[in-house]
Amino acid sequence: MTFATDNGLEQRRELLDSWVEKRRQIACLEAEASDLLAERMRLAGTDSDDSPFHRDAIHRSMVAEYSAAGRMTQGSVEYAFTDAVFLDASHPRVREAFRRGAISGAHVREIVRAAGVVREAVNNGRADADVLPLYDTVAVIVAERETAARTRVHLRELAAVLSGSTTTERHARAASERTVTVRPAGDGLSVLTVVLPEHLATAILDRLTQLAHAVIRGRDDREPALEPFDDGEDPIYPEDIAHDDPSRDDYAIFGDGTFTTDPTCPTGPAVEHIPADTRTIDQVRADLLIDLLLASDPSAANGAGLDNIQGRIHVTRAATTLAGCDDRSAQLDGHGPLHPDIARDLAGRNGGWSRLFLDPTGLVVETDTYRPTEPMRRFLRARDQHCRFPGCRMPVHRCQIDHTFDHAKGGRTNIHNLGHLCATHHGIKHPDVGDDHRWTAHQLPDGTIDWLSPLGRTYRDSPRRRVMFV
């Protein structure tokens, strides 16, 4: 019996190793494909030099041909050509890592696009030429450790620092790009795209989520059978972890809209039967957005967007910035820099702020509130920003605080043994999970968490720093 178990474990390890190797090989092939696109762009440049009056037609013809051959949209092909050119011309360290398969094509896209402001600063003489190699070096280190999504957040901040552009300048430039567009999606549907400041978009989604929860819970008179994982304004319940539930998404829901004489017997005789509202939370959010936009008018009585923010966003900013002594950017936690004027405006409209003190490495180490448990929660929210499983970006207000070393086994309730985990990643380290499938975690003094997989692999997740040294 032991032999069979060991054999099964070894097979799972071999499958994982083979999958990782295939992913590496895919990255190598993607790098070769990128090189081919860069070479094709060089030929197109030669053709354009020979026929300068037909430059645009030559480029459009090339893109159309690759789009047809690859069965890709022309927009995707345009991006692929642009990324390939910049990768070939300006990012030798990234290109070398890509060719080795150390980073994926998704990582390369984020690296090249985030570097745009650095390249622009170098070309305009606002930054020294050596900042681009520095950016490449850091980018490869980050990409080898993080997902593409986390890499994007890291490198946008790094690029802003290296380019010498302030958050105020970048946000002022970007504000002119806000827009609303619509395009058909087929079968009677359309895609409404809204480009607007990030803190407003985050607040809008959170408010829609809160309203959707109210609608969904209003259709179900049952009390949840289990205690929530956390006790915040919008608690998460253990059943939220069920991935096969048709209504589950990152903001999970419960309820079926049917009322019976015996809540424990779903098939019992119905006293009142309301047609089941089977909408998922995404569908409810969409319906609420329609109602809010088409049934309300902006007015002096209703106030502006900032006056009506009821969604929850987490902002960290220096006291000197709040006082107007400087214009250092604040942080919209989990997203990126926030314009200092917006941070000051929000601070004046909301009384729920707490002072946080930083150590020289940029980690939040203290808060000035006196309550014995809330300071720890505020510290952890500021430190973690999202679920602490490698690669997961579920924001902290959708996570529960977990004892890294189980409390039932003597784990202490202190900041060095606590971290935010989403319902999914909390579940995989739960004691009820069998040894063959349970993950274990070990937290280091600096908040870094080392995860040990059932197959014996170790993955590291380090907390984000609030201070950047370059």
SVG drawing of the C-alpha trace seen along z (x, -y; Angstrom):
<svg xmlns="http://www.w3.org/2000/svg" viewBox="-48 -72 72 74">
<polyline fill="none" stroke="black" stroke-width="0.4" points="0.0,0.0 2.8,-2.4 4.5,-1.5 1.4,-2.4 1.1,-5.7 4.8,-6.6 4.4,-5.5 1.4,-7.8 3.2,-10.7 6.2,-10.2 3.8,-10.1 2.2,-13.4 5.7,-15.0 6.7,-13.8 3.6,-15.2 4.2,-18.5 7.9,-18.6 6.9,-17.7 4.3,-20.4 6.7,-23.0 9.3,-21.9 6.7,-22.2 5.8,-25.7 9.5,-26.6 9.6,-25.2 6.5,-27.1 8.2,-30.3 11.3,-29.5 9.1,-29.0 7.3,-32.3 10.7,-34.0 11.6,-32.5 8.2,-33.8 9.0,-37.2 12.4,-37.2 10.6,-36.4 8.3,-39.3 11.1,-41.7 12.9,-40.5 9.8,-41.0 9.5,-44.5 13.0,-45.2 12.1,-44.0 9.0,-46.2 11.2,-49.2 13.4,-48.5 10.3,-48.3 9.0,-51.5 12.3,-53.3 12.1,-52.2 8.5,-53.3 8.0,-56.1 4.6,-57.2 3.2,-53.8 4.5,-53.3 1.1,-53.0 -0.2,-50.6 2.8,-48.4 2.4,-48.2 -1.4,-47.5 -0.8,-44.8 1.8,-43.1 -0.5,-43.2 -3.4,-41.9 -1.4,-39.0 -0.1,-37.9 -3.6,-38.3 -5.1,-36.0 -2.3,-33.4 -2.4,-33.3 -6.2,-33.6 -5.7,-36.5 -7.3,-39.9 -5.4,-42.7 -5.2,-44.5 -3.4,-41.5 -1.0,-41.3 -0.2,-45.0 0.6,-44.6 2.7,-41.6 4.8,-43.4 5.2,-46.4 6.3,-44.4 8.7,-42.3 10.4,-45.5 10.9,-47.1 12.1,-43.7 14.6,-43.3 15.9,-46.9 15.8,-48.0 15.6,-45.0 18.5,-42.5 18.3,-41.1 14.6,-40.5 15.1,-38.9 17.8,-36.6 15.6,-35.4 12.7,-34.9 14.8,-32.8 15.8,-30.6 12.2,-30.1 12.7,-31.7 9.8,-34.1 6.7,-33.8 5.3,-35.8 2.7,-37.3 5.5,-38.6 7.4,-40.0 4.3,-41.9 3.9,-43.6 7.7,-44.3 7.8,-45.9 4.7,-48.0 5.5,-49.2 8.9,-50.3 7.3,-52.8 7.7,-55.8 11.3,-54.9 12.1,-54.7 10.4,-58.0 12.3,-59.6 15.6,-58.4 14.8,-59.5 13.8,-63.0 16.9,-63.3 14.9,-63.4 16.6,-60.2 20.1,-58.7 20.6,-56.0 21.7,-53.5 18.3,-53.5 16.9,-51.1 19.4,-48.3 18.6,-48.8 14.9,-48.5 15.6,-45.3 17.6,-43.7 14.8,-44.4 12.1,-43.4 13.6,-39.9 14.1,-39.3 10.5,-40.3 9.1,-38.3 10.9,-35.1 9.2,-35.3 5.8,-36.7 2.8,-36.3 2.3,-38.6 -0.4,-40.6 1.8,-41.2 4.8,-42.0 2.7,-44.7 2.0,-46.4 5.7,-46.2 7.1,-47.5 4.7,-50.4 5.8,-51.8 9.5,-51.1 9.2,-52.7 7.6,-55.8 10.5,-56.2 13.2,-55.6 11.7,-57.9 11.5,-60.8 7.8,-61.4 5.6,-62.1 2.2,-60.5 0.7,-64.0 2.1,-64.4 1.1,-60.9 -2.4,-61.0 -3.0,-64.5 -1.8,-63.2 -4.0,-60.0 -7.1,-61.9 -7.7,-63.2 -8.1,-59.6 -11.3,-58.8 -14.0,-57.7 -17.1,-55.5 -17.3,-53.3 -19.7,-50.5 -19.2,-47.7 -21.4,-44.7 -20.7,-41.4 -23.2,-39.3 -26.5,-37.6 -28.1,-40.9 -25.3,-41.8 -22.8,-44.7 -19.6,-45.5 -19.7,-48.9 -16.2,-50.0 -15.5,-52.8 -12.1,-54.2 -11.9,-56.3 -9.7,-56.9 -8.7,-53.7 -10.0,-54.6 -13.4,-55.4 -13.6,-52.2 -12.6,-50.2 -15.2,-51.9 -17.9,-51.4 -17.3,-47.7 -17.3,-47.3 -20.5,-49.3 -22.2,-47.1 -20.9,-44.0 -22.4,-45.2 -25.7,-46.0 -25.8,-42.7 -25.2,-40.9 -28.2,-42.7 -30.4,-41.7 -29.3,-38.1 -29.6,-37.7 -33.0,-39.3 -34.2,-36.4 -33.3,-33.8 -34.6,-33.7 -32.2,-31.0 -29.5,-31.8 -26.0,-30.5 -25.3,-27.2 -21.7,-27.9 -19.9,-30.8 -18.2,-33.3 -14.4,-33.1 -14.2,-36.8 -16.4,-39.3 -16.1,-42.3 -18.9,-44.3 -19.1,-41.7 -18.2,-38.3 -17.0,-35.3 -18.6,-31.9 -17.0,-28.4 -19.4,-27.4 -17.9,-30.2 -15.0,-27.9 -17.2,-25.7 -15.9,-26.3 -18.6,-24.1 -21.4,-26.3 -22.8,-28.1 -23.2,-31.3 -19.6,-31.4 -17.1,-34.0 -14.5,-36.0 -17.4,-37.6 -19.3,-34.4 -23.0,-34.3 -25.5,-31.8 -29.3,-31.2 -31.8,-29.7 -34.9,-31.8 -37.2,-29.0 -39.0,-28.9 -40.3,-25.7 -41.9,-24.7 -38.7,-23.0 -35.5,-24.9 -33.5,-21.6 -35.7,-19.8 -35.5,-21.5 -38.1,-19.1 -40.7,-19.7 -44.1,-21.2 -43.8,-24.9 -45.7,-27.5 -44.6,-30.2 -42.8,-29.6 -41.2,-32.5 -39.7,-31.8 -36.1,-31.2 -33.8,-34.1 -30.9,-32.1 -28.8,-35.1 -25.2,-35.0 -23.6,-37.8 -22.0,-39.1 -25.5,-39.3 -27.0,-41.0 -24.1,-43.6 -24.8,-44.3 -28.5,-44.7 -27.9,-47.1 -25.5,-49.1 -28.3,-49.5 -30.8,-50.6 -28.4,-53.1 -27.4,-54.7 -30.8,-54.9 -32.9,-55.7 -31.0,-58.4 -29.9,-62.0 -26.8,-63.9 -27.8,-67.0 -26.6,-69.3 -28.6,-67.4 -27.1,-64.1 -23.6,-65.4 -20.6,-64.5 -18.9,-61.1 -16.5,-61.6 -19.4,-62.6 -21.2,-59.4 -18.5,-56.8 -19.8,-54.0 -17.5,-51.3 -14.5,-50.4 -11.0,-51.4 -7.8,-51.3 -5.4,-54.2 -2.0,-54.7 -0.4,-58.1 2.3,-60.0 1.1,-62.4 3.2,-65.1 1.3,-64.6 -2.0,-64.8 -0.9,-68.0 0.0,-69.5 3.8,-69.7 4.7,-67.6 3.1,-65.9 4.3,-62.4 1.9,-59.9 -0.4,-57.9 -1.1,-54.2 -4.4,-52.7 -3.7,-49.4 -3.6,-46.5 -3.6,-48.7 -0.9,-51.4 -0.1,-55.1 -2.9,-57.6 -2.8,-61.3 -2.0,-63.2 -4.8,-65.7 -7.4,-62.8 -5.9,-61.2 -6.3,-64.6 -9.8,-65.0 -10.9,-61.5 -9.3,-62.0 -11.5,-65.1 -14.6,-63.2 -14.0,-60.0 -13.4,-59.7 -12.1,-56.1 -8.4,-56.8 -5.6,-55.4 -2.0,-56.6 0.6,-53.9 4.3,-54.1 6.9,-52.6 10.3,-51.2 13.3,-51.9 12.5,-48.9 9.0,-50.2 7.0,-47.7 4.2,-49.0 5.1,-48.2 2.8,-50.2 -0.6,-52.0 -1.7,-54.6 -5.0,-53.1 -5.3,-51.7 -7.7,-48.8 -5.8,-45.5 -6.9,-43.6 -7.8,-46.2 -4.1,-47.5 -3.0,-44.0 -5.7,-43.8 -4.8,-47.2 -1.1,-46.2 -1.9,-43.0 -4.3,-44.8 -1.6,-47.4 1.2,-44.7 -0.6,-42.1 -2.9,-44.0 -4.1,-40.7 -4.2,-37.0 -0.7,-35.7 -0.7,-32.6 1.8,-33.1 0.2,-34.8 -3.2,-35.4 -4.5,-39.0 -7.8,-38.6 -7.9,-41.9 -7.7,-41.7 -11.3,-42.7 -12.3,-39.6 -9.9,-37.4 -9.8,-36.0 -7.0,-36.4 -5.3,-33.0 -2.9,-31.6 0.1,-30.5 0.9,-27.9 -2.4,-26.6 -3.8,-28.1 -5.1,-24.7 -1.5,-23.4 -0.2,-26.3 0.2,-29.0 0.3,-32.4 -2.0,-35.3 0.5,-37.9 1.5,-39.6 4.3,-37.2 1.9,-34.3 -1.0,-35.9 -1.7,-36.6 -4.6,-37.1 -5.8,-34.2 -8.8,-33.9 -11.3,-31.2 -9.8,-29.0 -6.2,-29.1 -7.2,-29.0 -9.0,-25.7 -6.0,-24.0 -4.0,-24.2 -6.9,-23.2 -6.3,-20.3 -9.3,-18.4 -7.5,-18.1 -5.6,-14.8 -1.8,-14.8 -1.5,-14.0 -3.2,-17.2 -2.7,-19.6 -0.3,-22.6 1.7,-23.9 3.1,-27.4 5.9,-28.9 6.1,-32.6 9.5,-34.3 10.1,-37.4 9.8,-39.8 6.3,-38.6 7.6,-36.4 5.6,-33.1 7.1,-29.9 4.6,-27.5 5.3,-23.7 3.2,-21.9 2.0,-18.3 4.6,-17.3 7.5,-18.8 8.0,-22.0 8.5,-25.3 7.0,-28.6 7.7,-32.0 5.4,-35.0 7.0,-38.2 5.0,-41.3 5.1,-44.4 7.4,-47.1 6.0,-50.7 9.4,-52.2 11.3,-51.7 15.1,-51.9 16.7,-52.4"/>
</svg>
